[in-house]
Amino acid sequence: MENNKELIAQCEAKAKQWLTPSFDEKTRNDVQNMLDNSDKTDLIESFYKDLEFGTGGLRGIMGAGSNRMNIYTVGMATQGFANYLKLNFKDKKDISVVVCHDCRNNSRYFAETVANIFSANGIKVYLFDDMRPTPECSFAIRHYHCQAGVNVTASHNPKEYNGYKAYWEDGAQVLAPHDAGIINEVNKVKVDDVKFEGNKELIQIIGEEIDEIYLKQIKTLSIDPEVIQRQKDLKIVYTPLHGTGMMLIPRSLKMWGFENVHCVKEQMVKSGDFPTVVSPNPENGEALTLAIRDAKALDADIVMASDPDADRVGMACKNDKGEWVLINGNQTCMIYLYYIITNRLNKGLMKPTDYIVKTIVTTEVIRKIAEKNNIEMRDCYTGFKWIAREIRLSEGKQQYIGGGEESYGFLAQDFVRDKDAVSAMSLLAEICAYAKDNGMTLYDLLMKIYMEYGFSNEVTINVVRPGKSGADEIKAMMENYRNNPPKELGGAKVVLQKDYESLEVVYADGKKEKLDMPTTSNVLQWFCEDGTKVSVRPSGTEPKIKFYLEVKDVMNNASEFEALRKKANERVAAIKQSLGLN
């Protein structure tokens, strides 16, 4: 109780600083109401800490307070970012940035605030006229040769949230050393330091002209335009889940030659309230309910969904029994890379310098596909900024032809440096057209990949441990796994451990090697003799520890799929027991 009194006193003292004329009337009223309320929950949640500007930017619940997304926390982040740009590019006469936003409540307001602050600091701003997909923000930074960019979005988080993603001049999210440099500058800023009064002359509104250039570039990714011509009536059901995808995805599909695109009417309504879904996340089957309803009515070939900022792709197709099933993130990435490799080879487009990228927790079947076709495959850390880093390192020497991760993100090109649902969905439609042209569904194509390269079943387990005691428990779990690594997982012998914190590979016989990675990361991986792979890492943004389990088998016939899945789930249960997760 004493601790609670102390915390309330600290929060009250901090809140009172928000009653000064530096803050607008509405904010002052909201803060005063929290102070007057006998229930101090809101006060504590809003003021117990400052909303942290992390390596990706900001993300939080909207509202008044130092731990909330509002024009003051956004303003201080932008002022710090502007200060860092002026330090880093001090020899450059004109610094410029792109500012973009999604469909969320307050997103336009925050984006205009960001544009005003940059312009007040003498920085030229290209501000989009309306919401746009995240990947177009990345594209515009590169197109206008800007030094940085900001996208106001909380991706697929619930409606209460908003966020702020910081981008660098290559169009990728900020990496070291700039991430730490920006954070350092942001932490120095006080509200009174923020220059809120914009300079209109330095803000240029952009829109249709960049849309057209971006969409034309995306059209160049089509590997087999003839197959689209033959299957232009492919029945596609698409939903943007009330978000930015509605601006460009139906248009891109049309440009590629698809004439039968049905958009889910109720979800083509721009709304930060996401009224038709529990969560605007295409990874959740529930978000695709209305799209699957329409797909059944139309007897569609494919269902596709983009999240609110249109960087992630969700999809569903009919299985061999005609039932609609979801395709998971690992399968999504695998299908894309299989198609790109197979059809580039078929068309004679593949060059010896071409390469693909996946993240370390994404399915190893992709490695098999690459090896069998003599294509270089690179592993990188989780997050598209690491895929973007690989592209940057090989620019001008080797050609990136595709990459992705298990969390439903894919990037088929190098003219964008973040995951891109606009290009991914256009390519997905081409993949479905190719399958249909060969008498297959997307599901049949997935089965074909499993028969050719081996069956794989992936399961992600999230163990949530909130609060300080939870953080301590997660830390103890990682230490225990490091000090007492498993010798077997579900009865299969562990033959190899990778520790990304010590950057060491340890074999079962004790032999060690160094891991070649750009930095350390708190991730452990174990590989078993039967092909099982288990990865474990604490989440960087939430109070949880994540386990990624991948179980392998041989599949000779598509009819074996369900039986193999059942067997794999039994293996998963046994592995959980070995890890002490039951």
C-alpha positions in Angstrom: 0.0 0.0 0.0 2.9 2.4 0.9 4.4 1.7 -2.5 1.1 2.5 -4.1 0.8 5.8 -2.2 4.3 6.7 -3.4 3.5 5.8 -7.0 0.2 7.9 -6.9 2.2 10.8 -5.4 4.8 10.6 -8.2 2.0 10.4 -10.9 0.2 13.3 -9.4 3.3 15.5 -9.4 4.0 14.6 -13.0 0.4 15.1 -14.0 0.4 18.6 -12.5 3.1 19.6 -14.9 0.5 19.0 -17.7 -1.8 21.7 -16.2 0.5 24.5 -17.4 -0.3 26.7 -20.5 2.2 24.6 -22.6 -0.7 22.2 -23.0 -4.1 22.8 -24.7 -7.4 23.2 -22.8 -8.7 19.7 -23.6 -5.5 18.0 -22.4 -5.5 20.1 -19.1 -9.2 19.2 -18.5 -8.5 15.5 -19.1 -5.6 15.5 -16.7 -7.5 17.5 -14.1 -10.3 14.8 -14.3 -7.8 12.1 -13.6 -6.4 14.0 -10.6 -9.9 14.6 -9.2 -11.0 11.0 -9.7 -10.9 8.9 -6.5 -10.0 5.9 -8.7 -6.3 6.5 -9.6 -6.0 3.7 -12.2 -6.2 6.1 -15.2 -3.8 8.5 -13.6 -1.2 5.8 -12.9 -1.5 4.2 -16.4 -1.2 7.6 -18.0 1.7 8.9 -16.0 3.7 6.1 -14.3 6.3 6.3 -17.1 7.1 8.2 -20.3 6.0 6.6 -23.5 9.3 5.2 -24.7 10.8 6.1 -28.1 12.2 2.7 -29.0 14.2 1.4 -32.0 11.0 1.4 -34.1 9.5 4.6 -32.8 6.5 5.0 -30.5 3.4 2.8 -29.9 0.8 3.3 -27.2 -2.8 3.9 -26.2 -4.1 7.3 -27.2 -5.0 9.9 -24.5 -3.6 12.6 -22.2 -0.4 11.8 -20.3 3.3 11.1 -20.6 2.7 7.3 -21.2 0.1 8.0 -24.0 0.1 8.8 -27.7 -0.9 12.5 -28.0 0.4 15.5 -29.8 2.9 16.2 -27.0 4.6 12.8 -26.9 4.5 12.7 -30.7 5.8 16.3 -30.7 8.7 15.6 -28.4 9.6 12.5 -30.5 9.5 14.6 -33.7 11.5 17.5 -32.3 14.2 15.0 -31.1 14.2 13.3 -34.5 14.5 16.7 -36.2 17.4 17.7 -33.9 19.2 14.4 -34.8 18.7 14.9 -38.6 20.2 18.4 -38.4 23.2 17.0 -36.5 23.7 14.0 -38.8 23.2 15.9 -42.0 24.7 19.2 -40.9 26.6 19.5 -44.2 23.5 19.1 -46.3 21.8 22.3 -47.5 18.2 20.9 -47.6 17.0 18.1 -45.4 13.7 16.5 -46.4 11.3 13.9 -44.9 8.2 12.0 -45.9 5.2 12.0 -43.5 2.5 9.3 -44.0 -0.4 7.9 -41.9 -3.0 5.2 -41.7 -6.7 5.1 -41.0 -6.6 5.3 -37.2 -8.4 7.9 -35.1 -6.1 10.9 -34.7 -3.6 9.6 -37.4 -4.2 12.6 -39.7 -4.0 15.0 -36.8 -0.7 13.5 -35.6 0.7 13.4 -39.1 0.0 17.1 -39.6 1.5 17.8 -36.2 4.7 15.9 -37.3 4.8 17.8 -40.6 4.4 21.2 -38.8 7.2 20.4 -36.4 9.7 19.2 -39.1 8.9 22.3 -41.2 9.3 24.6 -38.2 12.8 23.2 -37.9 13.6 24.1 -41.5 13.1 20.6 -42.8 11.2 20.1 -46.1 8.2 17.8 -45.7 6.4 15.6 -48.3 3.0 15.0 -46.6 0.5 12.6 -48.1 -2.9 14.0 -48.8 -4.7 11.1 -47.1 -4.0 7.7 -45.6 -1.5 5.5 -47.5 0.0 2.0 -47.0 3.2 1.8 -45.0 5.3 0.4 -48.0 4.4 3.5 -50.0 5.9 5.7 -47.3 9.2 3.7 -47.7 8.9 4.0 -51.5 8.4 7.8 -51.3 11.4 8.3 -49.1 13.6 6.7 -51.7 11.8 8.3 -54.7 12.2 11.9 -53.3 15.7 11.2 -52.0 14.7 12.1 -48.5 16.9 11.7 -45.4 14.1 10.2 -43.3 10.4 9.6 -42.9 7.7 9.1 -40.3 4.6 6.9 -40.6 1.8 7.4 -38.1 0.4 3.9 -37.6 -0.1 1.2 -35.0 -0.2 -1.5 -37.6 -2.7 -4.2 -36.6 -3.0 -3.2 -32.9 -6.4 -2.7 -31.3 -8.3 0.6 -32.0 -7.2 2.3 -28.8 -3.6 2.4 -30.1 -1.6 4.6 -32.4 2.1 4.7 -33.2 5.0 6.4 -34.9 7.5 4.6 -37.1 10.8 6.2 -37.9 12.5 5.6 -41.2 15.9 6.4 -42.5 17.1 7.6 -46.0 17.2 4.1 -47.5 13.5 3.7 -46.8 14.0 1.1 -44.0 13.2 1.4 -40.4 16.0 2.9 -38.4 19.0 0.7 -37.4 22.2 1.2 -35.4 23.8 3.6 -34.9 21.0 6.0 -35.8 18.4 4.3 -33.6 20.4 5.1 -30.4 21.3 8.5 -31.7 17.7 9.5 -32.3 16.6 8.0 -28.9 19.3 10.1 -27.2 18.1 13.3 -28.8 14.4 12.5 -28.1 15.2 11.9 -24.4 16.6 15.5 -24.1 13.4 17.2 -25.4 10.9 18.9 -23.1 7.5 20.1 -24.2 8.5 23.7 -24.3 11.3 22.8 -26.7 8.8 21.6 -29.4 8.3 24.0 -32.4 4.6 23.3 -33.1 4.1 26.3 -35.5 4.6 24.9 -39.0 6.1 26.7 -42.0 3.5 26.1 -44.8 6.1 26.9 -47.5 8.2 23.8 -46.5 5.2 21.4 -46.6 4.4 19.8 -50.0 1.2 17.7 -50.3 1.7 14.5 -52.3 -0.7 11.8 -53.5 -1.8 10.6 -56.9 1.5 11.4 -58.6 3.5 9.1 -56.3 0.7 6.4 -56.3 1.0 6.1 -60.0 4.8 5.8 -60.0 4.7 3.2 -57.1 2.0 1.1 -58.8 3.9 1.1 -62.1 7.0 -0.1 -60.3 4.9 -2.9 -58.6 3.6 -4.0 -62.1 7.2 -4.8 -63.1 7.2 -7.6 -60.5 4.8 -9.8 -62.6 6.8 -12.9 -63.6 4.2 -14.4 -66.0 1.8 -11.8 -67.4 0.5 -14.4 -70.0 -0.8 -16.6 -67.2 -2.8 -13.6 -65.9 -4.2 -13.0 -69.4 -5.5 -16.6 -69.5 -6.9 -16.4 -65.9 -8.0 -12.8 -65.8 -11.4 -14.0 -64.5 -9.8 -15.5 -61.3 -12.4 -14.8 -58.6 -10.7 -12.7 -55.9 -12.2 -11.5 -52.6 -10.3 -8.8 -50.9 -10.7 -6.9 -47.6 -8.6 -3.9 -46.4 -10.1 -4.3 -42.8 -11.1 -0.6 -43.0 -7.5 0.4 -43.6 -5.1 1.9 -46.2 -5.1 -1.1 -48.5 -8.3 0.1 -50.1 -6.4 3.1 -51.6 -4.1 1.0 -53.8 -4.6 -2.8 -53.7 -7.8 -3.1 -55.8 -6.2 -0.7 -58.3 -2.9 -2.7 -58.4 -4.8 -6.0 -59.0 -6.7 -4.3 -61.9 -3.4 -3.0 -63.4 -2.0 -6.5 -63.3 -5.0 -7.6 -65.4 -7.3 -9.2 -62.8 -10.9 -8.3 -63.8 -12.9 -10.1 -61.2 -12.0 -8.5 -57.8 -14.7 -8.4 -55.2 -14.0 -6.1 -52.2 -15.9 -6.7 -49.0 -18.3 -3.8 -48.9 -18.6 -3.3 -45.2 -14.8 -3.2 -44.8 -14.1 -0.8 -47.6 -15.2 1.9 -45.2 -12.3 3.9 -43.7 -12.6 3.7 -39.9 -10.2 3.8 -37.0 -12.9 2.1 -35.0 -12.6 -1.1 -37.1 -16.4 -1.7 -36.5 -16.7 -5.1 -38.2 -13.8 -7.0 -36.5 -12.7 -7.8 -32.9 -9.1 -7.2 -34.0 -7.9 -5.7 -37.3 -5.3 -8.4 -37.7 -5.3 -10.7 -40.8 -3.4 -13.3 -38.8 -6.6 -13.9 -36.8 -9.2 -16.0 -38.6 -12.0 -13.9 -37.1 -10.9 -10.9 -39.2 -11.6 -12.8 -42.4 -15.2 -13.8 -41.5 -16.9 -11.4 -43.8 -14.5 -12.1 -46.6 -15.0 -15.9 -46.4 -18.8 -15.2 -46.3 -18.5 -13.4 -49.6 -16.1 -16.0 -51.0 -18.6 -18.8 -50.3 -21.4 -16.8 -52.0 -19.3 -16.1 -55.1 -17.4 -19.5 -55.1 -14.2 -17.5 -55.1 -10.7 -18.8 -55.8 -8.9 -16.8 -53.1 -9.5 -14.6 -50.1 -6.9 -11.9 -49.3 -6.8 -9.4 -46.4 -4.4 -6.6 -45.6 -3.9 -5.1 -42.1 -4.8 -1.4 -41.5 -1.4 -0.1 -42.7 -1.3 -2.6 -45.6 2.1 -4.2 -44.9 0.9 -7.7 -43.8 -1.0 -10.2 -45.9 -3.6 -12.7 -44.7 -5.1 -15.3 -47.0 -7.5 -18.2 -47.2 -8.3 -20.8 -49.8 -10.3 -24.0 -50.3 -8.8 -27.3 -49.3 -9.4 -30.6 -51.0 -12.8 -31.0 -49.4 -13.9 -27.5 -50.6 -13.7 -26.0 -47.0 -12.1 -22.6 -46.6 -8.8 -22.8 -44.6 -6.3 -20.1 -43.5 -2.8 -20.1 -44.8 -0.3 -19.4 -42.0 2.6 -16.9 -42.2 5.2 -19.6 -42.7 3.2 -21.2 -45.5 2.6 -17.7 -47.0 6.4 -16.9 -47.2 7.2 -20.4 -48.5 4.5 -20.2 -51.3 5.9 -16.8 -52.4 9.5 -17.9 -52.5 8.7 -21.2 -54.2 6.8 -19.4 -57.0 9.4 -16.7 -57.5 12.3 -19.2 -57.7 10.4 -21.8 -59.8 9.0 -19.4 -62.3 12.1 -17.2 -62.6 14.0 -20.4 -63.4 11.2 -21.5 -65.9 11.4 -18.1 -67.7 15.2 -18.0 -67.7 15.1 -14.9 -65.5 17.3 -16.2 -62.7 20.9 -14.9 -62.4 23.7 -16.5 -60.3 23.8 -13.4 -58.1 20.1 -13.5 -57.1 19.4 -14.2 -53.4 16.4 -14.5 -51.0 16.2 -13.7 -47.3 14.2 -15.2 -44.4 14.3 -14.6 -40.7 15.8 -17.1 -38.3 12.4 -18.2 -36.9 10.8 -18.8 -40.3 10.4 -22.3 -41.7 13.4 -24.2 -42.9 11.5 -25.6 -45.9 12.5 -22.4 -47.6 16.2 -23.3 -47.1 15.4 -26.7 -48.8 13.8 -24.9 -51.8 16.8 -22.6 -52.1 19.4 -25.3 -51.8 17.7 -27.6 -54.3 17.5 -24.8 -56.8 21.1 -23.5 -56.1 19.8 -20.1 -54.9 21.6 -18.2 -52.1 19.4 -17.9 -49.0 20.3 -15.7 -46.1 19.0 -15.8 -42.5 18.5 -12.6 -40.5 17.0 -11.5 -37.3 13.2 -11.0 -36.9 11.9 -7.8 -38.3 12.0 -6.3 -41.8 14.7 -3.7 -41.0 17.1 -6.7 -41.0 15.9 -7.9 -44.4 16.3 -4.3 -45.6 19.9 -4.3 -44.2 20.7 -7.4 -46.4 19.4 -5.5 -49.4 21.5 -2.5 -48.6 24.7 -4.5 -48.1 24.4 -6.1 -51.5 23.1 -3.2 -53.5 24.8 -3.0 -56.8 26.5 -6.4 -56.4 23.6 -8.9 -56.0 19.9 -8.9 -56.7 17.3 -9.4 -54.0 14.4 -11.3 -55.4 12.2 -11.8 -52.3 12.1 -12.3 -48.6 9.8 -12.6 -45.6 9.0 -13.7 -42.1 6.5 -16.0 -40.3 4.5 -13.0 -39.1 2.7 -12.6 -42.4 5.1 -10.1 -44.0 6.6 -10.4 -47.5 8.6 -8.1 -49.7 9.1 -9.1 -53.4 11.2 -6.1 -54.4 14.1 -3.8 -53.5 12.5 -0.4 -54.4 10.6 -0.6 -51.0 12.4 -1.5 -47.8 9.6 -2.7 -45.6 7.0 -5.4 -45.9 4.5 -4.7 -48.7 1.0 -6.1 -49.0 0.3 -4.1 -52.2 2.9 -6.0 -54.2 2.5 -9.2 -52.2 -1.2 -9.4 -53.0 -0.7 -8.6 -56.7 1.9 -11.4 -56.7 -0.5 -13.7 -54.8 -3.2 -13.3 -57.4 -0.6 -14.2 -60.1 0.4 -17.3 -58.1 -3.3 -18.4 -57.9 -3.7 -17.7 -61.6 -0.6 -19.9 -62.2 -2.0 -22.7 -60.0 -5.4 -22.5 -61.8 -3.7 -22.6 -65.2 -2.1 -25.8 -64.1 -5.4 -27.3 -62.9 -4.6 -26.6 -59.2 -5.9 -24.5 -56.3 -3.5 -22.6 -54.0 -4.0 -25.5 -51.5 -2.9 -28.0 -54.1 0.2 -25.9 -54.8 1.0 -25.9 -51.0 0.6 -29.7 -51.0 2.9 -30.0 -54.0 5.6 -28.0 -52.2 5.3 -30.3 -49.1 5.6 -33.4 -51.3 8.7 -32.0 -53.1 10.5 -30.4 -50.2 9.2 -32.1 -47.1 6.3 -31.5 -44.8 6.6 -29.0 -42.0 4.3 -27.9 -39.2 5.0 -24.7 -37.3 3.5 -23.7 -34.0 4.2 -20.5 -32.0 3.6 -20.5 -28.2 3.4 -17.3 -26.3 4.0 -17.6 -22.5 2.8 -14.3 -21.0 4.3 -13.2 -17.7 3.2 -9.6 -16.8 4.8 -7.1 -14.4 8.3 -7.0 -12.8 8.0 -10.5 -11.4 7.1 -11.8 -14.9 10.1 -10.0 -16.4 12.3 -11.7 -13.7 10.7 -15.1 -14.5 11.4 -14.7 -18.2 15.0 -13.8 -17.5 15.4 -16.8 -15.3 13.9 -19.1 -18.0 16.4 -17.9 -20.6 19.3 -18.3 -18.1 18.2 -21.8 -17.3 17.9 -22.8 -21.0 21.4 -21.4 -21.5 23.0 -23.1 -18.5 21.1 -26.4 -18.9 20.3 -26.8 -22.7 18.0 -29.7 -23.6 19.7 -32.9 -24.7 16.5 -34.0 -26.4 13.2 -32.4 -27.5 10.2 -34.7 -27.6 12.4 -37.8 -27.8 14.6 -36.4 -30.7 18.3 -35.8 -29.9 19.5 -32.2 -30.1 22.5 -32.1 -32.4 23.0 -28.3 -32.6 22.4 -25.2 -30.5 22.7 -21.6 -31.7 23.0 -18.9 -29.1 22.6 -15.4 -30.7 23.7 -13.7 -27.4 27.1 -15.2 -27.4 27.1 -15.7 -31.2 28.1 -19.3 -30.8 27.1 -22.6 -32.4 27.6 -25.6 -30.2 27.4 -29.2 -31.6 26.4 -32.2 -29.6 30.0 -33.4 -29.5 31.0 -30.1 -27.9 32.6 -28.6 -31.1 32.0 -24.8 -31.3 31.8 -22.3 -34.1 31.1 -18.5 -34.3 27.8 -17.2 -35.7 28.1 -14.5 -38.3 25.4 -11.9 -37.3 25.5 -8.1 -37.3 24.8 -7.8 -33.5 23.8 -10.0 -30.6 20.2 -10.9 -29.7 18.6 -12.8 -26.9 17.6 -15.8 -28.9 18.3 -19.5 -28.5 17.7 -22.2 -31.1 18.0 -26.0 -31.0 18.0 -28.3 -34.0 17.3 -32.0 -33.6 18.4 -35.0 -35.7 14.9 -35.5 -37.1 14.8 -31.9 -38.4 12.9 -30.4 -35.5 13.8 -26.7 -34.9 12.9 -24.8 -31.7 13.6 -21.1 -31.3 13.0 -19.2 -28.0 13.2 -15.4 -27.4 11.7 -12.9 -25.1 9.4 -10.3 -26.8 11.0 -6.9 -27.1 7.6 -5.1 -26.8 5.4 -7.3 -24.6 5.7 -9.2 -21.3 6.1 -12.5 -22.9 8.5 -15.2 -24.1 7.9 -16.7 -27.5 8.6 -20.3 -28.6 8.7 -21.2 -32.3 8.4 -24.9 -32.9 8.9 -26.5 -36.3 8.4 -30.2 -36.8 9.4 -32.1 -40.0 8.2 -35.2 -41.8 8.0 -36.8 -45.3 4.8 -36.4 -47.3 4.4 -38.7 -50.3 0.8 -37.9 -51.1 -1.6 -34.9 -50.4 -4.0 -37.3 -48.8 -1.5 -37.8 -45.9 -1.6 -34.1 -44.9 -4.2 -34.3 -42.1 -2.6 -37.4 -40.6 0.9 -35.8 -40.7 -0.6 -32.7 -39.0 -2.1 -34.8 -36.2 1.3 -36.6 -35.7 3.1 -33.3 -35.7 0.8 -31.9 -33.0 1.6 -34.9 -30.9 5.3 -34.2 -31.4 4.6 -30.5 -30.4 3.0 -31.7 -27.1 6.0 -33.8 -26.4 8.4 -30.9 -27.1 6.4 -28.6 -24.8 6.9 -31.2 -22.1 10.7 -31.3 -22.7 10.8 -27.5 -22.4 8.7 -27.6 -19.2 5.8 -25.7 -20.8 3.0 -28.0 -19.8 
